[in-house]
Amino acid sequence: MPVMLGQSMAIQAVRAQLQRYAGCDVQVLIEGETGTGKELAAREIHYASTRRDHPFVPVNCGAIPDSLIENELFGHGRGAFTDAGAAQPGLVDHARGGTLFLDEVDALSDKGQVTLLRFLQDNEYRPVGGGAARVSDARIIAATNASLERQVAAGRFRRDLHYRLNALYLRLPPLRERSDDVALLARRFVDTVALRLRGPVRQWSEAALQALRAHAWPGNVRELENVVLRAYMATEGDVIGFAELVTAEPAFAGTASVPRRRADEPDLGFSAAKLHAIRQFEHDYLTRLMQQACGNISAAARLSGTERRQLGKLLLKHGIETKQFRSH
């Protein structure tokens, strides 16, 4: 069974929530930034539930063309359209008895939202081209990297569909809120890379781990996985040091002077603690600002009273990509 790795209080709370949700057979809405592991969380719910022996079917809602939404979900009967020489089951049929995971559910068009809402109201559907109505017993888990509540308030997502999906709610914390897990994840990922590439086992130097802990991780766990892979490939010896980390990811060059201890520890120098606190404040403020502005830098500049160019430099400094905040 897939398990979310980590020892931090934040991830322990998430795991406890996942176990509770596994025993409650209703819809779940998972929200979290890109790369936080939303599909992994959905799989953990599925495989800890009584549905574990049935299919887990992931669907990327953003990849389904508007004209094919009903066909993809519900399938079609023979002769439903010109090329339909045989009946074809849809994703709902494939998920029978199991779990249908709707990723990027906020990307659904108005038509797609209406189609999904109509299905969720009574779990009935008809394949394209007619035929008798069928009933689905698949469990629905939906996920988004946006706030559906904000999308509803902005008129981009149906409130009634939000209510249907949000029977149970789970927010996945970004990696910057679980910095205690960074070293554990980095060690696990480097072992996984060595196994996958059939290469030598390598360890992290303490300086490299400190740099990893200090990073803001806008791409979250997925970004960490990629950095680990590049750092492993850039290393010749048995130890991945700070130099190899910078070679793999030049953005880490500025972390050499980052303090080795957290800012809330008493033996950290005042100047270093102040620098750490300012960096953390800037990142958190910019993240909230871009969420409020839906990724629009000009709007964010007006809201914050900052020049657009200066705001752009700050976003670049903290590795914050605006596209993750934009509505589809």
PyMOL commands that set and color helices and strands:
alter all, ss='L'
color gray80, all
select helices_A, chain A and resi 9-22+38-47+61-63+66-74+91-94+105-107+110-122+148-153+159-165+175-177+179-197+206-214+220-233+242-248+250-255+270-292+297-304+308-317+322-325
alter helices_A, ss='H'
color red, helices_A
select strands_A, chain A and resi 28-31+56-60+99-103+124-125+134-135+139-144+168-171+203-204+239-240
alter strands_A, ss='S'
color yellow, strands_A
deselect
rebuild
show_as cartoon
